[in-house]
């Protein structure tokens, strides 16, 4: 069953909110790693709950997934940003939003264009723990031989929760182009082979037991290119978590980098 990689919001009490959260497979990120990773929080009752991931691409801008915003009005007061944090909810220092920009062609996850830009009310100060991630040139090609990682606080498996302290996770994944991934998604599928499941503005990454999952949407897929880390994808959707023939599906940044740059410049 296809699902969006969204976090199921926990019941709220007087204790620290319980989340479902980590990357499938992989290891804990060490302090200083993934300094561009952010946690998108939504207001539930009197608590700000982790809802999606995202990346800092400029001191004033966050890149995340459009499907993280289910409300048509996208009211900025309902969302906050937490910059790179080792364990969720420890020493929160939430940053407010000024604007939410959904890609104009986005309708649903199957149509692609699953991107949103979040403008912060004021630029953040960069330091050893908080850094921006580079964006690719539109001509950049990402290949399976590259070292690529996805990070976030999503599930360890479908419906399997991570206990406190909710440490940021990362997993190394193999990337594949849209056509190769489309062939994978047609394995054991009722969709006719002539109908595209994976569109050209998507790419895939992961393998059996290594994947993004619920709680990770909007988060960054980054690859090492000539000693530089470059973001090539945004966690979008998937079928299962780490299931055979069902790698995670990501929005392909190179297909939208001109649109992104038109704002952050």
SEVEX-584770 format. One record per residue (C-alpha): chain; residue in three letters; residue number from 1; x, z, y. Coordinates in pm, whole numbers. Each point is the difference from the previous one (the first is absolute). Last residue first. Example, Ala and Ser with C-alpha at 12.3 -4.5 7.8 and 13.67 -1.06 7.14 Angstrom:
! residues 2
rec c=A, r=SER, k=2, east=1367, up=714, north=-106
rec c=A, r=ALA, k=1, east=-137, up=66, north=-344
//
This chain:
! residues 265
rec c=A, r=UNK, k=265, east=1897, up=-472, north=3466
rec c=A, r=UNK, k=264, east=-204, up=219, north=-233
rec c=A, r=UNK, k=263, east=-314, up=-204, north=43
rec c=A, r=UNK, k=262, east=106, up=-363, north=-46
rec c=A, r=UNK, k=261, east=253, up=124, north=-256
rec c=A, r=UNK, k=260, east=-276, up=94, north=-240
rec c=A, r=UNK, k=259, east=-173, up=-338, north=26
rec c=A, r=UNK, k=258, east=333, up=-180, north=-47
rec c=A, r=UNK, k=257, east=77, up=219, north=-301
rec c=A, r=UNK, k=256, east=-324, up=-86, north=-174
rec c=A, r=UNK, k=255, east=93, up=-225, north=-294
rec c=A, r=UNK, k=254, east=346, up=160, north=-17
rec c=A, r=UNK, k=253, east=-165, up=340, north=-54
rec c=A, r=UNK, k=252, east=-162, up=-90, north=-333
rec c=A, r=UNK, k=251, east=-292, up=238, north=-58
rec c=A, r=UNK, k=250, east=67, up=179, north=-326
rec c=A, r=UNK, k=249, east=-148, up=-7, north=-351
rec c=A, r=UNK, k=248, east=119, up=248, north=-261
rec c=A, r=UNK, k=247, east=88, up=-149, north=-336
rec c=A, r=UNK, k=246, east=-278, up=-57, north=-254
rec c=A, r=UNK, k=245, east=139, up=-174, north=-310
rec c=A, r=UNK, k=244, east=44, up=337, north=-172
rec c=A, r=UNK, k=243, east=-143, up=296, north=197
rec c=A, r=UNK, k=242, east=218, up=187, north=250
rec c=A, r=UNK, k=241, east=-302, up=133, north=183
rec c=A, r=UNK, k=240, east=-324, up=-177, north=-90
rec c=A, r=UNK, k=239, east=-102, up=-318, north=173
rec c=A, r=UNK, k=238, east=167, up=-21, north=339
rec c=A, r=UNK, k=237, east=-39, up=10, north=375
rec c=A, r=UNK, k=236, east=178, up=-14, north=338
rec c=A, r=UNK, k=235, east=344, up=160, north=27
rec c=A, r=UNK, k=234, east=176, up=-173, north=292
rec c=A, r=UNK, k=233, east=279, up=-245, north=-75
rec c=A, r=UNK, k=232, east=340, up=-141, north=95
rec c=A, r=UNK, k=231, east=150, up=286, north=195
rec c=A, r=UNK, k=230, east=372, up=-50, north=57
rec c=A, r=UNK, k=229, east=282, up=238, north=-91
rec c=A, r=UNK, k=228, east=337, up=-137, north=107
rec c=A, r=UNK, k=227, east=310, up=-32, north=-220
rec c=A, r=UNK, k=226, east=-31, up=-379, north=-24
rec c=A, r=UNK, k=225, east=-371, up=20, north=-84
rec c=A, r=UNK, k=224, east=-119, up=321, north=-164
rec c=A, r=UNK, k=223, east=-372, up=-5, north=-66
rec c=A, r=UNK, k=222, east=-287, up=211, north=135
rec c=A, r=UNK, k=221, east=-361, up=45, north=-115
rec c=A, r=UNK, k=220, east=-164, up=214, north=264
rec c=A, r=UNK, k=219, east=-317, up=211, north=-13
rec c=A, r=UNK, k=218, east=-337, up=-123, north=117
rec c=A, r=UNK, k=217, east=-160, up=116, north=-321
rec c=A, r=UNK, k=216, east=193, up=273, north=-191
rec c=A, r=UNK, k=215, east=-271, up=263, north=-63
rec c=A, r=UNK, k=214, east=-125, up=-180, north=-307
rec c=A, r=UNK, k=213, east=284, up=-173, north=-184
rec c=A, r=UNK, k=212, east=336, up=-174, north=48
rec c=A, r=UNK, k=211, east=176, up=-122, north=-311
rec c=A, r=UNK, k=210, east=246, up=65, north=-279
rec c=A, r=UNK, k=209, east=-146, up=72, north=-346
rec c=A, r=UNK, k=208, east=-41, up=-365, north=-99
rec c=A, r=UNK, k=207, east=152, up=-202, north=279
rec c=A, r=UNK, k=206, east=11, up=-1, north=376
rec c=A, r=UNK, k=205, east=-23, up=-238, north=291
rec c=A, r=UNK, k=204, east=-242, up=-266, north=114
rec c=A, r=UNK, k=203, east=-24, up=-236, north=293
rec c=A, r=UNK, k=202, east=-289, up=-94, north=227
rec c=A, r=UNK, k=201, east=-51, up=-258, north=275
rec c=A, r=UNK, k=200, east=-15, up=-278, north=-262
rec c=A, r=UNK, k=199, east=-302, up=157, north=-170
rec c=A, r=UNK, k=198, east=-9, up=189, north=-329
rec c=A, r=UNK, k=197, east=-326, up=-50, north=-191
rec c=A, r=UNK, k=196, east=-3, up=-379, north=22
rec c=A, r=UNK, k=195, east=-272, up=-175, north=-194
rec c=A, r=UNK, k=194, east=114, up=-282, north=-231
rec c=A, r=UNK, k=193, east=77, up=245, north=-281
rec c=A, r=UNK, k=192, east=-364, up=111, north=-4
rec c=A, r=UNK, k=191, east=-39, up=373, north=55
rec c=A, r=UNK, k=190, east=-93, up=189, north=-318
rec c=A, r=UNK, k=189, east=347, up=156, north=-10
rec c=A, r=UNK, k=188, east=216, up=90, north=-301
rec c=A, r=UNK, k=187, east=298, up=-168, north=172
rec c=A, r=UNK, k=186, east=-127, up=-156, north=324
rec c=A, r=UNK, k=185, east=166, up=274, north=206
rec c=A, r=UNK, k=184, east=342, up=-95, north=-138
rec c=A, r=UNK, k=183, east=-46, up=-365, north=95
rec c=A, r=UNK, k=182, east=-93, up=106, north=353
rec c=A, r=UNK, k=181, east=317, up=207, north=15
rec c=A, r=UNK, k=180, east=212, up=-306, north=-71
rec c=A, r=UNK, k=179, east=-189, up=-195, north=267
rec c=A, r=UNK, k=178, east=22, up=282, north=258
rec c=A, r=UNK, k=177, east=372, up=59, north=-30
rec c=A, r=UNK, k=176, east=151, up=285, north=-198
rec c=A, r=UNK, k=175, east=171, up=323, north=99
rec c=A, r=UNK, k=174, east=166, up=237, north=-245
rec c=A, r=UNK, k=173, east=-45, up=368, north=78
rec c=A, r=UNK, k=172, east=211, up=306, north=77
rec c=A, r=UNK, k=171, east=-213, up=311, north=42
rec c=A, r=UNK, k=170, east=-32, up=247, north=286
rec c=A, r=UNK, k=169, east=-169, up=336, north=35
rec c=A, r=UNK, k=168, east=-72, up=231, north=294
rec c=A, r=UNK, k=167, east=-44, up=359, north=-119
rec c=A, r=UNK, k=166, east=-350, up=141, north=-41
rec c=A, r=UNK, k=165, east=108, up=370, north=-8
rec c=A, r=UNK, k=164, east=-220, up=43, north=-193
rec c=A, r=UNK, k=163, east=-148, up=-154, north=-316
rec c=A, r=UNK, k=162, east=-21, up=-377, north=-52
rec c=A, r=UNK, k=161, east=-338, up=-126, north=-116
rec c=A, r=UNK, k=160, east=-87, up=-242, north=-279
rec c=A, r=UNK, k=159, east=-306, up=-213, north=81
rec c=A, r=UNK, k=158, east=172, up=-327, north=-96
rec c=A, r=UNK, k=157, east=365, up=92, north=-21
rec c=A, r=UNK, k=156, east=254, up=187, north=212
rec c=A, r=UNK, k=155, east=-247, up=-35, north=287
rec c=A, r=UNK, k=154, east=112, up=-95, north=353
rec c=A, r=UNK, k=153, east=234, up=186, north=237
rec c=A, r=UNK, k=152, east=214, up=-296, north=102
rec c=A, r=UNK, k=151, east=294, up=-226, north=-65
rec c=A, r=UNK, k=150, east=64, up=-353, north=-122
rec c=A, r=UNK, k=149, east=350, up=-122, north=-80
rec c=A, r=UNK, k=148, east=180, up=-334, north=-28
rec c=A, r=UNK, k=147, east=352, up=-93, north=-110
rec c=A, r=UNK, k=146, east=0, up=-380, north=-5
rec c=A, r=UNK, k=145, east=29, up=-202, north=-323
rec c=A, r=UNK, k=144, east=-378, up=-54, north=-13
rec c=A, r=UNK, k=143, east=5, up=-211, north=320
rec c=A, r=UNK, k=142, east=-114, up=48, north=359
rec c=A, r=UNK, k=141, east=16, up=-307, north=223
rec c=A, r=UNK, k=140, east=47, up=35, north=375
rec c=A, r=UNK, k=139, east=-131, up=-293, north=207
rec c=A, r=UNK, k=138, east=-238, up=208, north=213
rec c=A, r=UNK, k=137, east=290, up=226, north=91
rec c=A, r=UNK, k=136, east=-30, up=341, north=-154
rec c=A, r=UNK, k=135, east=-98, up=330, north=167
rec c=A, r=UNK, k=134, east=250, up=282, north=34
rec c=A, r=UNK, k=133, east=-110, up=358, north=-69
rec c=A, r=UNK, k=132, east=-4, up=256, north=280
rec c=A, r=UNK, k=131, east=170, up=337, north=-28
rec c=A, r=UNK, k=130, east=-101, up=366, north=-25
rec c=A, r=UNK, k=129, east=225, up=242, north=-194
rec c=A, r=UNK, k=128, east=331, up=-71, north=174
rec c=A, r=UNK, k=127, east=-177, up=-28, north=336
rec c=A, r=UNK, k=126, east=-245, up=-223, north=184
rec c=A, r=UNK, k=125, east=-216, up=148, north=275
rec c=A, r=UNK, k=124, east=-358, up=-122, north=-17
rec c=A, r=UNK, k=123, east=-154, up=-232, north=256
rec c=A, r=UNK, k=122, east=-325, up=123, north=160
rec c=A, r=UNK, k=121, east=-368, up=-37, north=-85
rec c=A, r=UNK, k=120, east=96, up=-172, north=-324
rec c=A, r=UNK, k=119, east=-117, up=-354, north=-69
rec c=A, r=UNK, k=118, east=-127, up=-62, north=-350
rec c=A, r=UNK, k=117, east=23, up=-349, north=-146
rec c=A, r=UNK, k=116, east=-221, up=-97, north=-293
rec c=A, r=UNK, k=115, east=53, up=-236, north=-290
rec c=A, r=UNK, k=114, east=-197, up=-121, north=-301
rec c=A, r=UNK, k=113, east=18, up=-367, north=100
rec c=A, r=UNK, k=112, east=-97, up=-87, north=-358
rec c=A, r=UNK, k=111, east=-348, up=-120, north=-93
rec c=A, r=UNK, k=110, east=-17, up=215, north=-312
rec c=A, r=UNK, k=109, east=61, up=318, north=201
rec c=A, r=UNK, k=108, east=-300, up=-51, north=223
rec c=A, r=UNK, k=107, east=-91, up=-172, north=329
rec c=A, r=UNK, k=106, east=334, up=-25, north=179
rec c=A, r=UNK, k=105, east=45, up=-310, north=215
rec c=A, r=UNK, k=104, east=25, up=189, north=331
rec c=A, r=UNK, k=103, east=272, up=238, north=-126
rec c=A, r=UNK, k=102, east=-122, up=349, north=86
rec c=A, r=UNK, k=101, east=140, up=160, north=316
rec c=A, r=UNK, k=100, east=-37, up=377, north=42
rec c=A, r=UNK, k=99, east=89, up=138, north=345
rec c=A, r=UNK, k=98, east=129, up=311, north=175
rec c=A, r=UNK, k=97, east=76, up=212, north=-304
rec c=A, r=UNK, k=96, east=93, up=367, north=-12
rec c=A, r=UNK, k=95, east=320, up=144, north=-156
rec c=A, r=UNK, k=94, east=-18, up=294, north=-242
rec c=A, r=UNK, k=93, east=279, up=253, north=-31
rec c=A, r=UNK, k=92, east=-63, up=149, north=-344
rec c=A, r=UNK, k=91, east=244, up=268, north=-111
rec c=A, r=UNK, k=90, east=-80, up=-40, north=-371
rec c=A, r=UNK, k=89, east=-326, up=-190, north=-52
rec c=A, r=UNK, k=88, east=157, up=-266, north=-224
rec c=A, r=UNK, k=87, east=350, up=69, north=-130
rec c=A, r=UNK, k=86, east=303, up=-200, north=114
rec c=A, r=UNK, k=85, east=-152, up=-119, north=326
rec c=A, r=UNK, k=84, east=68, up=-318, north=188
rec c=A, r=UNK, k=83, east=-242, up=-23, north=294
rec c=A, r=UNK, k=82, east=-353, up=140, north=-17
rec c=A, r=UNK, k=81, east=-254, up=-225, north=166
rec c=A, r=UNK, k=80, east=-352, up=91, north=110
rec c=A, r=UNK, k=79, east=-346, up=-147, north=-53
rec c=A, r=UNK, k=78, east=-359, up=80, north=98
rec c=A, r=UNK, k=77, east=75, up=-10, north=374
rec c=A, r=UNK, k=76, east=95, up=-367, north=-36
rec c=A, r=UNK, k=75, east=-358, up=-107, north=-71
rec c=A, r=UNK, k=74, east=22, up=-306, north=-224
rec c=A, r=UNK, k=73, east=-351, up=-111, north=106
rec c=A, r=UNK, k=72, east=-74, up=-169, north=-332
rec c=A, r=UNK, k=71, east=96, up=308, north=-200
rec c=A, r=UNK, k=70, east=175, up=-72, north=-328
rec c=A, r=UNK, k=69, east=351, up=-4, north=140
rec c=A, r=UNK, k=68, east=258, up=17, north=-279
rec c=A, r=UNK, k=67, east=-111, up=-351, north=-94
rec c=A, r=UNK, k=66, east=207, up=-140, north=286
rec c=A, r=UNK, k=65, east=327, up=112, north=-159
rec c=A, r=UNK, k=64, east=290, up=155, north=195
rec c=A, r=UNK, k=63, east=258, up=-79, north=267
rec c=A, r=UNK, k=62, east=73, up=267, north=263
rec c=A, r=UNK, k=61, east=106, up=-71, north=358
rec c=A, r=UNK, k=60, east=145, up=182, north=301
rec c=A, r=UNK, k=59, east=357, up=76, north=-115
rec c=A, r=UNK, k=58, east=-12, up=-333, north=-189
rec c=A, r=UNK, k=57, east=-60, up=-88, north=-365
rec c=A, r=UNK, k=56, east=-98, up=350, north=-119
rec c=A, r=UNK, k=55, east=-155, up=-48, north=-341
rec c=A, r=UNK, k=54, east=-332, up=84, north=-161
rec c=A, r=UNK, k=53, east=-166, up=216, north=-261
rec c=A, r=UNK, k=52, east=-366, up=81, north=-40
rec c=A, r=UNK, k=51, east=-244, up=292, north=0
rec c=A, r=UNK, k=50, east=193, up=322, north=44
rec c=A, r=UNK, k=49, east=-250, up=256, north=127
rec c=A, r=UNK, k=48, east=-21, up=146, north=350
rec c=A, r=UNK, k=47, east=-212, up=312, north=-35
rec c=A, r=UNK, k=46, east=-287, up=156, north=196
rec c=A, r=UNK, k=45, east=-273, up=-197, north=-173
rec c=A, r=UNK, k=44, east=165, up=-317, north=-122
rec c=A, r=UNK, k=43, east=208, up=-175, north=266
rec c=A, r=UNK, k=42, east=214, up=-282, north=-137
rec c=A, r=UNK, k=41, east=376, up=-1, north=-42
rec c=A, r=UNK, k=40, east=238, up=-294, north=-30
rec c=A, r=UNK, k=39, east=327, up=119, north=-150
rec c=A, r=UNK, k=38, east=316, up=-176, north=113
rec c=A, r=UNK, k=37, east=304, up=-152, north=-171
rec c=A, r=UNK, k=36, east=268, up=-146, north=232
rec c=A, r=UNK, k=35, east=264, up=256, north=-102
rec c=A, r=UNK, k=34, east=-20, up=-123, north=-363
rec c=A, r=UNK, k=33, east=295, up=221, north=-103
rec c=A, r=UNK, k=32, east=127, up=274, north=232
rec c=A, r=UNK, k=31, east=-96, up=286, north=-232
rec c=A, r=UNK, k=30, east=-18, up=-137, north=-352
rec c=A, r=UNK, k=29, east=-294, up=-197, north=-133
rec c=A, r=UNK, k=28, east=-133, up=151, north=-321
rec c=A, r=UNK, k=27, east=29, up=-234, north=-295
rec c=A, r=UNK, k=26, east=-158, up=-309, north=-151
rec c=A, r=UNK, k=25, east=-304, up=-40, north=-220
rec c=A, r=UNK, k=24, east=-342, up=-45, north=159
rec c=A, r=UNK, k=23, east=30, up=92, north=369
rec c=A, r=UNK, k=22, east=-142, up=336, north=87
rec c=A, r=UNK, k=21, east=-302, up=182, north=111
rec c=A, r=UNK, k=20, east=-339, up=122, north=-66
rec c=A, r=UNK, k=19, east=-57, up=246, north=274
rec c=A, r=UNK, k=18, east=-97, up=367, north=10
rec c=A, r=UNK, k=17, east=-43, up=128, north=354
rec c=A, r=UNK, k=16, east=201, up=315, north=81
rec c=A, r=UNK, k=15, east=-230, up=297, north=-52
rec c=A, r=UNK, k=14, east=-310, up=109, north=190
rec c=A, r=UNK, k=13, east=-219, up=-260, north=-161
rec c=A, r=UNK, k=12, east=-38, up=-375, north=14
rec c=A, r=UNK, k=11, east=-101, up=-219, north=-289
rec c=A, r=UNK, k=10, east=245, up=-282, north=-35
rec c=A, r=UNK, k=9, east=-27, up=-353, north=137
rec c=A, r=UNK, k=8, east=45, up=-268, north=-264
rec c=A, r=UNK, k=7, east=306, up=-193, north=114
rec c=A, r=UNK, k=6, east=-30, up=-376, north=29
rec c=A, r=UNK, k=5, east=184, up=-262, north=-202
rec c=A, r=UNK, k=4, east=-297, up=-233, north=-4
rec c=A, r=UNK, k=3, east=-144, up=-43, north=-346
rec c=A, r=UNK, k=2, east=-33, up=-273, north=-257
rec c=A, r=UNK, k=1, east=-145, up=106, north=-334
//
